[in-house]
């Protein structure tokens, strides 16, 4: 009982940050799916026209990225497989940072660096993931 109340603020802070991060990531994907993955992929191909990547690889990545963002965001939001979802999101942000660096889009790379820092903090503080489906499943 004492341990439960001892970390209540930490758990609450973790849950709120986890939820905001999950919504942010999920809505990146959802908004791109609403606009149409093909349209998003076509914009990416144009954006990466001068990058040393084959157009088909950019197109394929653009088609699957919205689904990946939506799924990972949902998992983080609800706290299901939180650690794995955060690790996957960190790897995804590394790939996105690589693309931004290829384009020399340092503003986007800076934003992605901030996301990477937040994902790392959430992984590091994962022990406070008390208000989540993971925690609920563990207690059953």
C-alpha positions in Angstrom: 0.0 0.0 0.0 2.8 2.5 0.9 4.7 1.6 -2.2 1.6 2.2 -4.4 1.0 5.7 -3.1 4.8 6.4 -2.9 5.1 6.5 -6.7 1.6 7.8 -7.6 2.9 11.1 -9.0 5.6 9.3 -11.0 3.1 6.9 -12.5 0.7 9.7 -13.3 3.4 11.8 -14.9 4.6 8.7 -16.9 1.0 7.9 -18.0 0.3 11.4 -19.1 3.5 11.7 -21.1 3.1 8.3 -22.6 -0.5 9.2 -23.7 0.6 12.5 -25.3 3.4 10.8 -27.1 1.1 8.0 -28.3 -1.5 10.5 -29.6 1.2 12.4 -31.4 2.6 9.4 -33.1 -0.8 7.8 -33.8 -2.2 11.0 -35.3 0.8 11.3 -37.6 -0.2 8.0 -39.1 -4.0 8.5 -39.0 -3.8 11.9 -40.7 -1.7 10.4 -43.5 -4.1 7.5 -43.9 -7.0 9.9 -44.1 -5.2 11.9 -46.8 -4.4 8.7 -48.6 -1.2 6.6 -48.2 -0.7 6.8 -52.0 -0.8 10.5 -52.0 1.6 10.7 -49.0 4.0 8.2 -50.7 3.9 10.3 -54.0 4.8 13.4 -52.0 7.7 11.6 -50.4 9.0 10.4 -53.8 9.0 13.9 -55.0 10.7 15.2 -51.8 13.4 12.6 -52.1 13.8 13.0 -55.9 17.5 14.2 -55.5 18.4 11.8 -52.7 20.5 8.7 -53.5 17.6 6.3 -52.8 15.6 4.3 -55.3 12.2 5.8 -55.9 10.5 2.4 -55.3 12.0 2.2 -51.8 10.8 5.7 -50.9 7.3 4.9 -52.3 7.1 1.6 -50.4 8.2 3.3 -47.2 5.7 6.0 -47.7 2.9 3.4 -48.1 3.7 1.6 -44.9 4.8 4.5 -42.7 1.2 5.7 -41.8 0.2 2.2 -40.7 3.4 1.8 -38.6 3.0 5.2 -37.0 -0.7 4.5 -36.2 -0.1 1.1 -34.7 2.9 2.1 -32.6 1.1 5.3 -31.5 -1.9 3.3 -30.4 0.2 0.8 -28.5 2.0 3.6 -26.6 -1.2 5.5 -26.0 -3.0 2.6 -24.3 0.2 1.2 -22.7 0.1 -2.2 -24.4 3.6 -3.8 -25.1 4.8 -0.3 -24.1 8.5 -1.1 -24.0 8.6 -2.9 -27.3 6.5 -0.2 -28.9 8.8 2.6 -27.6 11.9 0.6 -28.9 10.2 0.2 -32.3 9.3 3.9 -32.3 12.9 4.8 -31.5 14.1 2.7 -34.4 11.5 4.3 -36.7 12.7 7.8 -35.6 16.3 6.8 -36.4 15.2 5.9 -39.9 13.2 9.2 -40.3 16.3 11.1 -39.0 18.4 9.4 -41.6 16.0 10.6 -44.3 15.9 14.1 -42.9 19.7 14.2 -42.9 19.8 13.0 -46.5 17.6 15.9 -47.4 19.6 18.2 -45.1 16.4 19.1 -43.4 17.9 20.0 -40.1 14.7 21.5 -38.6 13.0 18.1 -39.1 16.0 16.3 -37.8 16.0 18.5 -34.7 12.3 17.7 -34.0 13.1 14.0 -34.5 16.0 14.3 -32.1 13.5 15.6 -29.5 11.2 12.7 -30.2 14.1 10.3 -29.7 15.0 11.9 -26.4 11.4 11.5 -25.2 11.2 7.9 -26.3 14.5 7.2 -24.5 13.2 8.9 -21.3 10.0 6.8 -21.5 12.0 3.6 -21.9 14.3 4.6 -19.1 11.4 5.4 -16.8 9.4 2.3 -17.8 9.2 1.1 -14.2 6.6 3.8 -13.6 4.3 2.5 -16.3 1.6 1.7 -13.8 -1.5 3.1 -15.5 -1.4 1.0 -18.6 -2.8 -2.2 -20.1 0.6 -3.8 -19.5 0.3 -3.1 -15.7 -3.3 -4.3 -15.6 -2.4 -7.6 -17.4 0.6 -8.1 -15.1 -1.5 -7.8 -12.0 -4.1 -10.4 -13.2 
